[in-house]
Structure formats: structure tokens, C-alpha cells
Amino acid sequence: MKDIIFDNFQNSVDECLLRHRSILDILTKYQESQAKVNRAVAKAITNCGCITLIAGKQSLPEDSDSEEASLQKLSQCLNSHIKGELCDNCREVIEREIGNNLFYLTSLCNVLDLNLYDILLKEYDKINTLGKFNLT
């Protein structure tokens, strides 16, 4: 069922994309949409203040009894540097910008004859296979 939703989305994007069929147009629109996602997150911090950025050096565990214990400690001590939660308005804006970004990512897949669902499955398999050793 999920693959049908992805395929329907990919087909709908293909039907909607009229003006920007050139790969150059798609690439630049995709990059622009990513910048808008970044800007929306930055505005949630600087204009709204619903989230706060508290960044500093990530502290890594110094002692390790085993490799697995070391990986577990690493997961626990690294953080996102974000404090607070998105307000409804900022969440809506960021979701909209991520949606636009997803639209242009899907357009890129369409013009290159790639299936977005297949790419997602391959990435999912890679993450599950490599687990915490996935360095991407």
C-alpha cells in the first residue's frame, strides 16, 4: 500500500510539473527549496523564538568497555542543540517548505527516471544492515 502512495505522489508531481521540466530548472528549484527550509528553521529560532539553538562542542565518552557500550554511550551524549518545541505556526511553515523540497526531489527523480520508493527502500535496507556503522 505504501508503495502505491509513493507512486501516486510521484505520478502527481510529474503531471503538475509543467514549466520547470529542464533538469537545470529542477536542480535550481530543489536547491532554492532547501534554502527555504533552512530559512524557516532559522526564523523559528531568530524571529519566533519557539526553539532555541544552544550549540557547543559535542562531548564524547572517553572510556569504553566494549564497542557496543561505546556506541550506546555515544548515542546518549550527542544532542541536536535544540531546546524547546516548534509552535504551530513555525511547524506549519517548515512542513510546507519541506513539502516543496520533497516536490522538487520527486521532480528530480522523475526527470532521471528514478523511483523514489525504490530509493527509500534501498536507503532503509542500508541503514538496517549497517545500523550505527552507517556513516552517511
C-alpha positions in Angstrom: 0.0 0.0 0.0 2.8 2.4 0.9 4.4 1.9 -2.5 1.1 2.9 -4.1 1.1 6.2 -2.2 4.7 6.9 -3.2 3.9 6.0 -6.9 0.8 8.1 -6.9 2.7 11.0 -5.4 5.5 10.6 -7.9 2.9 10.5 -10.8 1.1 13.5 -9.5 4.3 15.5 -9.3 5.1 14.5 -12.8 1.7 15.8 -14.0 2.0 19.0 -12.1 5.4 20.0 -13.3 4.9 22.0 -16.5 7.2 25.0 -16.6 10.3 23.5 -14.9 10.9 20.3 -16.9 14.5 21.1 -17.6 16.9 19.3 -15.2 18.7 22.7 -14.7 15.4 24.3 -13.6 14.6 21.3 -11.3 18.1 21.4 -9.7 18.0 25.1 -9.0 14.4 24.9 -7.7 15.4 22.0 -5.5 18.3 24.0 -4.1 16.1 27.0 -3.6 13.5 24.9 -1.7 16.3 23.6 0.6 17.4 27.1 1.3 13.8 27.9 2.2 13.7 25.0 4.7 16.9 26.3 6.3 15.5 29.8 6.4 12.2 28.6 8.0 14.2 26.8 10.8 16.4 29.9 11.3 13.3 32.1 11.6 11.8 29.8 14.2 14.9 30.5 16.2 15.6 34.1 15.5 12.1 35.6 14.9 9.7 33.5 16.8 12.0 32.0 19.4 9.9 28.9 19.9 13.1 26.9 19.6 16.5 27.9 20.8 19.8 26.9 19.4 22.3 26.0 22.2 25.4 24.8 20.3 28.7 23.8 21.7 31.3 21.1 21.3 29.8 17.6 21.4 31.3 15.7 24.4 32.3 12.2 23.5 32.7 9.4 26.0 36.3 8.7 27.0 36.1 5.2 28.4 34.7 2.2 26.6 34.3 -1.3 27.9 33.2 -2.7 24.7 32.5 -1.4 21.2 28.7 -1.8 21.7 28.8 0.0 25.0 30.8 2.8 23.4 28.2 3.2 20.6 25.4 3.3 23.2 27.2 6.0 25.2 27.9 8.0 22.0 24.2 7.9 21.1 23.3 9.2 24.6 25.8 12.0 24.8 25.3 13.7 21.4 22.4 16.1 21.1 20.6 18.2 18.5 21.5 21.6 20.1 17.8 22.4 20.0 15.8 23.4 23.1 12.1 24.0 23.1 9.4 22.9 20.6 8.1 24.3 17.4 5.0 26.4 17.8 2.1 25.6 15.5 2.9 28.4 13.1 6.6 27.5 12.7 5.7 23.9 12.3 3.2 24.7 9.6 5.8 26.8 7.7 8.6 24.3 8.0 6.2 21.4 6.9 5.2 23.5 3.9 8.8 24.2 2.9 9.8 20.5 3.4 6.8 19.6 1.2 8.0 21.9 -1.5 11.5 20.4 -1.2 10.0 16.9 -1.5 8.2 18.0 -4.6 11.4 19.1 -6.3 13.2 16.0 -5.1 10.5 13.9 -6.7 10.7 16.0 -9.9 14.4 15.2 -10.0 13.7 11.5 -9.6 11.1 11.8 -12.4 13.4 13.5 -14.9 16.2 11.0 -14.2 13.7 8.1 -14.4 14.3 7.1 -10.8 11.7 5.6 -8.5 11.5 7.5 -5.1 10.1 4.5 -3.3 12.9 2.2 -4.5 15.5 4.8 -3.4 13.8 4.9 0.0 13.8 1.1 0.3 17.5 0.9 -0.6 18.4 3.5 2.0 16.2 1.8 4.6 17.9 -1.5 3.9 21.4 0.1 4.1 20.5 1.7 7.4 19.2 -1.6 8.8 22.1 -3.6 7.5 24.8 -1.1 8.7 23.0 0.1 11.8 25.1 2.5 13.8 28.0 1.9 11.4 26.2 3.8 8.7 28.4 6.8 8.2 26.4 8.8 5.7 
